[in-house]
Amino acid sequence: MATVAEKFLVIHKGVTFEFERAEEGGYVVSVPAAPGCWSQGDTFEEALEMIQDALQGWLAVARKRGLLISDQLQGLVPGNPEK
């Protein structure tokens, strides 16, 4: 009998995302390199789209507040020459 992983990691565009199947269906997803950045979606594709949007918001706030942004995320920061 095969089992389905409840949590799994996906690396997309160089960023690690942690997905978890929600009890009510769909997925909850977070970015380990961006504490507090999470979102959800009814499908994997929707969750991935939603977390990318949430991550852009997280990065904008982190930049304005002068918070440390991990090397993994530096290339995603608007106006960053590493982009």
N, C-alpha and C positions, 0 to 999 in steps of 0.2 A: 504494500500500500504506500503510495507516494504522499508526502506531506508538502504543504506549501509554506514557504518562509513567511512569517508575519512581518518581518523587517528586512529590508535590503537596501544596499547602497547603489547609486547610479552616478557615474561621472559623465557630466554633460558640459561641453565647452570648457573643460578643465576644472569644473567645480563639482565637488562631491555633495550629493543630495541623499538624505536618508528618508526612505519611504516606509510607511507602515500601513498595513491594511486596517481600515476603520471597521469596527464591529457592525455599524449600520450600513456598510458598503462604501466603496470609494477608498480614497487614500488620504492620509495626513503626511505631509512632507516638511522636512526642515533642512537647514543648512548648518552643519556642525561648525563651520568656520565663521558663522554669523549668529552669535548667541541671541536667541529670542526671535529669530526669523523663521516663520513657519507659515504654511497655508494648507489648503485641502482642495480636493476635486473629486467629482463622481467617477472619473476614469483616470488612468495613469497619465494620459496625454493632457487632460485638463489640469491635473495636479501639477504637472511639470510646467505648464504655461503659467499657472497661478503663482508658483513659487518663484519663477523668474521675475515676475512683476513685483512680488513682495521683496525680493532681494534688491531690486533697483531702489525701492523705497528705503530699505534698510541702509543701503550704501549712501544714499543722499543724506540721511539723518546722521549717520556715523561721520561723514565728511564734515558736515556743518558743525558738529559737536567736537570735532577733533579727536574722535575715538580711533583706537588702533584698528586698522583693517589688515587682515591676514594677507600674506604674500599670495595665496591662492586666489584672492579676490581683487588684488590691485589692478589687474588689467580690465576689470569691469567698471572701475570708478570713472564716472564722466569727467572729462578734462584731464585725465591721467595720461601722460605721454606713453606709458607702457601699454595702453589699450590697443 
